[in-house]
Amino acid sequence: MLVADPTVATSQGVGAHGVPAPGPVRPALPGTVDVAIVGAGCSGLATAIRLAEAEAEAETGAGAETGAGAGVGAGAEAGSAGAPTVLVLEGRSTPDPRSWCSWDDGSDPLPEARSASWDRWEVRTDHGTSTGTDPAHPYVLVRAADRREAAERRIAAGGHDTAGTVRVVGGAPVSTVVRTDDGCVVTSRLGTVRARQVLDARGPRCPDHVGAGRVLLHQRFVGHWVTADRPVFDTSTATLMDFTGQDAAGPVRFVYVLPVSPTEALVESTVFTPDAADPFDHEGHVAGYVGRRWGLRPDEWRVVDEERGCIPMTDAPARPDARWSAATAVVGTTRPSSGYGFARSNRHSAVVAQHLAAGTAVPPFVDGWRTRFLDAVFLRFLRDRPEQAAEAFRRLFALPGPLVVRFLSERSGLIDELRIVLALQKRPFLAALARTARDAVVRTRTDRDTIAQTQTQTQTQTRTRTRTRTRTRTRTDRDTAVRSGGRS
């Protein structure tokens, strides 16, 4: 469905011909910057743009006293005051195949980068189709390559000073971030950079496992950008989930369709599975769906691009990579129950940029307790009752569009959430609620046992060290007495 920033693969379009590329040009990296951002995905670019805008506003305000642009471009390398220098390091050297989607809540700092939008959406099941609309908050598609171009245009349009202050470099995968007395040292394929602060904006990774009393599902997807020889796609409606013709047994699976023209669409196979290996045949799933829904023969359509990835769906607290402990990790912005993260990361980027500019600690992204509770219940429902998921989503999206959008974009109130709870199946969700409560007890006991075990280990280690010191002192005293007796 949506990608908050996972690692994905891409393939060359069908019929494309490879052309020998000229020798690589290795851009020179600055020796020192104020802020290094690892990853030019959704969070990384949004934060960089907000920092650039904050710098431009600060310079405009200071221009009346010090002259416009004073101090800008001197950067941290010269040790002067002025606008902070920002370096965004992106590992990919080729166009990014990813895409992001969400309902437009006005939080995107690069609204001009959107590729398409829809005022109407649907969820299709064998028992009926639910449709929704909210013209004030359309469903938008943003392709990563378009967003990167828009960000670079925005930075360049800020003038020579701003363009030199914020820089995006591709083909620079980062291997290590090491803390020093005055900041961090970032090592990438293109060289080493010293930074006062480092932001890890690479996005979520699917964990291998979670602790007792937690749920972990893997939202695995393969999306094919399809071009048809004849106009078959209805561009008025985005298909958020199509469960028709799916086997009720096994994990939740569906097809997601974004028609951008009568002959071009993103057709994506998605599965919510506890199996990290995901043996499901996504390519075959897409091919069968294209033929079944639009009646296209294999020779009437082709795949021109591909995106794939995994989004973690878990109620376990998001944890940064321990190997990158020196960096400030932007984690937890993907909503566990849905995988949506684009708008959430855009909103959080404003907070991140504010603290980076001020040189203060970046607070973690934390949902409110009601959101965490509802997500925990829904995740247990998806895990324990996957055969009833299609009906739950159909009922959810049968509610008024603005209500659904408020709920999915974390703008809902208690009355909204009560209406949603009452619309869903009662017995399976009550069972999921009971399981959530039992899991909370398990976590409490596990945490208490872990604390007790840690305290016991600490006490044992303390007693062992005490006994060792006592034996050492005893031997020393005995040896001293022997030596003293020998001298007398």
N, C-alpha and C positions, 0 to 999 in steps of 0.2 A: 504494500500500500504506500506508506510514506517512508521517506528516509530521513532520519535526523542527522546522520553523518556516518553511516557505516562504510566499511571498505567494500567496494563493489568492483566487478570486472566488466570489461566492455569488449565487444568484438567488432571487427571491421564489417561494414555493411555488405550485404549480398551484392555481387556484381562490381564491387569496388576494386580498383587496381592499385597495387602498391607502387610507389614511385621512390626511387632511391633518394634519401634525405641528405642534405648537405651535412658536413661535419658539425657536431654539436658546439654551440657557443656557451661557454660557462660564464654566467654573469658574476661579476665581482661583488661579494657581500661586504657591507660595512663592518668595521672592526667592532663597533659598539653602538647599541641602540638603547632606547629607554624601555620599549616593550617589544618582545618577540612573540608572535602568535603562530603556533604550529597548527596548520590546517587552514586551507582557504575554502572551507565548506560554508554551511549556513551560518554557524556561530562565528567563525573566524572572520568572514567578510563583513558581517553585520557589525561586529565589534570594531573592526578597522574603520568602517565608514563613520560610525558614531564618534570615534576618536578624532577622525579628520574634521568632522563638523564641529566638535567641541573646540578643537584647536583653532579653526577659522573664526568661530565666535569669540574666543578669547583674544585672538589677535585684533579683531575688529574693535573690541572694547578697549584694548590697550593702545591702539593706534593713535588716539587723540593725544596721549601723553608722551609716547615713546617713538612714534612714527610707525606707520603700517609695516608689519613684517619684521619688526625689530626682534632679533634673537631667533627667528625661525630659520631652520636649516643649519644653525650652528650645532644643534643636537647635543646629545650626551657625549659624543666623541670629543668635543672641545671643552666639555665640562661647564658650558654656559647655561644660563636660564633660557627659557623660551619654550616653544611648542615641543612636546616630546616626540622623538622619532619612533616610528612604528614599522616593523618588518614582519610581513606575513610570509611564512615558508610553507609551500604546498609541495607534497611529495610527487604528485603527478606532473609529467612533462607533456602529456597529451590532453586533448579536450576531455573534460569531466562528463561522463555519461549519466550522472545521477539527475534526479528530479525531486522536487519537494512540492507538497500540496497542503493546503489548509483553507479554512474559511477566512476571508479577509477581515481582520479586526483593526486595521489601521496601524499595526505595529511594524510592518516591513519598512526598513529604511531605504529599500531599493524597489519601490513599487513599479518603476518603469521596466523592470526586468521580467515581469510576468509574461509567460508565453501564451496563456489562454485562460479563460474563466467561464464559469457556468452559473446561471441563476437557478438551475433546476438539477436535481439529482434523484437517484432511485436506488432501492434495494430490491432485488428480484429473488423470489423463492418459488418452490413448486406449489406453495399454497397462496401465492398472490404477490403483488408488487406494491411497495410503498414509495411514494414520491414526496419530495419536499422542495421548498423554495424559500429564499430569504434575500430579496434583491439588495438589501442594505449590506449584506455580508456574503458576496458571491464566493463560490468555491474556485480557488485559483491554482494554476500550475506554474511552477517556476523551474526552468531547466538550469542546471548548474553552470553550463557554459555561457548561457545568456546572462546569468547573474554576475559571473566573473567579468564579462565585458562591460556590463553596466557599472560595476564597482570601479573598474579602472577608468572609465569615462568620467565618473563622478569625481574621483580623486584628481584626475588631470584638469577637470574643469574648475577646480578650486584655485588654480593659479600655480605659478612656478614653485612658490614656497610650500604650499600644501602638498603638491605632487612629490616634492623631494622629501617631505616629512613622512609620508605613508607610502610604503612600497610593497608590492606583491611579487614574489619570486616563485616560479614553478620549477619542477625538477629538482627539488631540494628536500628529499626525505630526511627527517631528523632521526638520529640514532640514539643520542643521549642528551640529557639535561642535568648538569651538575651544579650544585649550589656552591657559591664562594662567599667570601666575607662581604663583598659589595654587590651581590646579585647572583647571576647564573651564567654558566658557559653552555651554549647550545652548539652541538656538533651535528652538521648535516653533510650531505654528499658534496655540497659546494664549498664547504669550509666551516670555520668556527666563528661564532658571534658571541660577544658578551652583551648581556641584557640585564637591566635593572629588575624587570619582571618578565615572567614567561607564562603565557596562557596556552594550555593544552586544549585545543578546540577540534581534536580529531573525531569526536563524537563517540557514541556508545559502542561497546563491544559486547557480544553475547557471552555471559559468563558460562563456565563449564558446569557449575553447580551452585546451589544456594544452601543456606543453613536449614536446620529443622524448623518446621512450621512456616516455611516460605513456599511460594509458587514460582516456577520458572517455565515459561513457554518461549519458544523461538518463533518469531514471525519471519519466516523465510519466503522470499519472493523472487521471481524471475519475470521481468517485464520486457516485452518485445514491442518495439516501434514498428508498426505494420503499415505497409502501403498496399492498397488494393487497386486493381485495374478498373474497377467501376465504383461509383459513389454508393456506399452502403451504410456509412456511419451517420448517425443522427447527432449533429453537433449541438443540439439544444439541451442535451441531458448527459450528465456524467453518471456512469454506473459505478457506484461505490462498492457494491458487493452483488455478485450474481451467484446464488447457490443452486440454481436450477440444474437438474440432472446429476447432482453430486451424490456420491455414496454416503448414506447416513452413518455408516460405521467408520471408525477411525477419527483422526483429528479434524478440526475445523478447516475447510478449504473452500475457496471461492475465486472468482475472476473479477478483476477491477478494470474498467474501461474508461479511458479519457479520449473522446473523439475531438481532434483538433481541426479536422477538415472532413469533408465527405469521403475522402479517400485515404486519410491518415489518422491513426489512433495508437495510443499506448494500450496494449492488452497485456495484463499482468496476472500471473498465477500466484496465489498466496496461500500459505498454509500456516496455521498456528499449531505447532507440534512440540511435545516434550522431548522429541528425539533430535539431538543436536546434529546427527549425521544427515537427516532429511533425505531419505531415499526416494522421495516422491518425484515423478517424472513431470516437471513443470513445462518443459518444451512440448511434450505430447499433450499436456492439458490445454495449453494455448492453441495448438494446432487443431485439436478436436473442437474446441469452443468456436474458433473462427468459422469452421465449416458448418457447425450445427446452428449457430445464431444467425449468420449472414449468408449462408449457402454458398460460400466461396470455395471453389475448387482449389487444390494445391497450386495449380499453375496461374491462379488469378490474384495471388497476393504473395508478398515477400517481406522478410524481416530486414530492416535497414539499420537498426541499432538495437542494443540490448543493455539492460541494467539489471543487476541482481544484488542481493544483500540479505542481511539478517538483523532484525531489530529485537532487542530483549524485551520481553513482557514479564515483569517480575515485581513483586512487592518488597523485595529485598532492597535495602538502602544502596544507592549507587556508590561505588567505591572507585577512586582513581587508581590508575596503574601504579603499583608500588615502585616500579622502576623509574617512574617519572615524578617522584615525590617532591622534587625541587620545583615543579611547575604547578601553577594553579589550574586545576582541571575543571572544565565546564561540563559537568555530568548531571544526569537526572532531569534534563529538559524534555525528554521523550515521555509522553504519558504512557504508563504501563499497560493500561487496559485497551489501548487503541493503536499505539505506535505513532501517533501524531506528535510532531515535535517542532515543525517549522515556525509557527506563530509563537510558541512558547520560547524557543531560542531567540527569536527576534526581540521579544519583550525583555528577556533576561540580558540580552546584549547591551541594552541601555544601562542596566545596573552595573554590568561588568566594566563597561567603558568608563562610567563615572568613577569607579574605584581605581581602575588602572591609571586614569589621568591624575587622580589625587594621590596615588602611591599608597593607597590603603588596601587592606585585605579584602579580597573578593568574597562576598558571602555565598554559600552554596544555594542552589535552587531547591526550594522545599515547597511541596504542595501543602495546602491547608488540611486539617485533620479530616474534614468531610470528604474531600477528594481522595485522600489516601484510603479511607475506610470503604468508600464505594468501589474504588478500583480493586481493593483486596477481595471484596465479595465477588465482583464480576470475574476476576481472574480464576477464582475457585470454581465458579460456574462454568467457564470455558474449559477448564481442565477436566472437571468431573462429569459434565453433561454436554459434550461437544455436539451430540446429535440434536440438541435443542437450541443451538446457537443461532441457526438461520431464523427461526421463529422469533427469538429475542431481538435480533437486529431488525426484522421486519416490523415488529411492534414499536420499537424505539423510533424508527424513521417514519412511522405512520403518524406520529405526533406532529404538531405544528412546527414548520421549519425553523422559525426564530427560536422556539423553545429548545429544539435539538441543538442548534448552533450555539446557543448560550451555554448549554451543558458541556458540549465538546470543546468549547474554547474557555472553560473555567470562568464563565461570567454568570452562572446560574445561581439562583437563590434557593432557599430551603423549600419554598412552594414548588418551584420548578422541579427540584429533585424528587419531591414527594410524588408529583404527577408521573414522573418517569418510573419510579419504583412501582406505583400502582398499575402501570400499563404492562409490566413484564409478568412472566409466568410466576405464580406465587410459590408453589411447592418446591421447584428446584432452586429458587433464589433463597427461600427460607432455609433449605438444606445447606446452601453455600454460606449463608449467614452463620449457621451453627458451626460449620467447619471453620470459618474465620475465627470465631470465638475460641474453639478448641485449639487452633493453631497458635493463637495469642498466648494461651496457657502453656503450650509446649515451649514456645519461645522464652517465656518468663522462667520456666523451670530450667531450660537449657542455659539461659544466661546466668541464673543463680548458681547452677552446678559449675559453670565455667569459672565464675568468680571465686567460688569456694575452692575449686581445683587449683586455680592460680594462686590463691592465698596459701593453700597447703604446700604447693611447690615452693613458694617464696619462703615460707617458714622452714621447710625442710632444707632449702639451700642455705638459709641463715644459720640454722643449727649446725649444718655440716661445716660451714665456714668457721663458726665459733669453735667447734670441736677441733678443727684443723689448726686454728690459731693456738688453742690451749695445748694441744700436743706439741706444737712447734715450740711454744714457750717452755714447756716442761723439759723437752729434750735440750733446749738451749741452756736452761738453768742447771740441768744435770751435767752437761758437758762443761759448763763454767765451773761447777763445784769440783769436778774431777781434775780440771786443769789447775784450779787453785790449790787442791790438795797435793798435787804432784810438785808444785813449785815450793810448797812448805817442806 
